[in-house]
């Protein structure tokens, strides 16, 4: 029979992250969300706590943990605040991971130590104004001239890519064409390079205290050695990166659902109507029961996908399933949370409203729910 117990180290990790999130993040989460403020204070504390480079080898400044341990960190942060979880998830899964898995020894030695421990962040430039789900339709291009890449184009909705700690980005660009098909490669671009500009995006409905950026490349020139891996492997690298990245989004859905459920349960037990706690009314009790069941089912699916990843076994299908299910469970739980709060659920001073807003990104970011269903259908050989 499968063993569902976490190791003693994983239990200690979960408890320490939960305590940190309750002590440091919870008191300020609504204020920084209201101010659309990326918190250097909280991000610095998360660096000091060792939440970056979780699965990266120790020789490059990481902690060499298994993937489930990393997912537990993201889950516990998301239970309190999606924005801080997003900073950690994007840095580990999208910033560090491509360099860790596909970078040369020189690239790893140059970038990974500062991204793991040096309070520097790194973006993952995939999405464009006209290329989101259709990532192969990227228009950003790079031309090799005299052993220098010259990059032109733009990216949008890039996490961790426009703040004082951003050290650079990995950019997916079209580097040529073969047999009528685009050759796509990934190139490392340091912040401050001439022609490279970034702009923080504001007025977001969701993830307001997460740093989201638009990126512009105007004849940006970087050394030929900044190519990540092999020329033409960019699309494959991105897809493999997203397989792991989906697990962190699934963890955010799981943690967010847990947090919203706990707020709903607490409020329903405290709020009285007709002389009784509203949790005692069958209509509300059944809502809470359904939430508990779906969260437990999501946790099993997410943890199994992580286990497959840690075992070195194929996990692409399960990763897509976990991301799809956990993000949509969060949707249903957040909706019940608002409903159980009644009018107060519509007020921003209650966390129910923030959970409700923050949930929506999970059905869109790192592959929409529709794309996850497409990925799963392909694994099932439906077409």
Buried (B, 14 or more C-beta within 10 A) or exposed (E): EEEEEBEEEBEEBBEBBBEBBEEBBBEBBBEBBEEBBBBEEBBEBBBEBBBBBBBBBEEBBBBEBBBBBBBBBBBBBBBBBBBBBBBBBBBBBBBBBBBBBBBEEEBBEBBBBBBBBBBBBBBBBBBBEEBBEEBEEBBBBBBBEEEBBBBBBBBBBBBBBBBEBBBBBBBBBBBBEEEEEBBBBBBBBBBEBEBBBBEBBEEBEBBBBBBBBBBBBEEBBBEEEBBBBEBBBBBBBBEBBBBBBBBBBBBBBBBBBBBBBBBBBEBBEEBEEEEEBBBEBEEBBEBBEEBBEBBEEBBBBBBBBBBBBBEEEEBBBBBBBBBBBBBBBBBBBBBBBBBBBEEBBEEEEBBBBBBBBBBBBBBBBBBBBEBBBBBBEEBEEEE
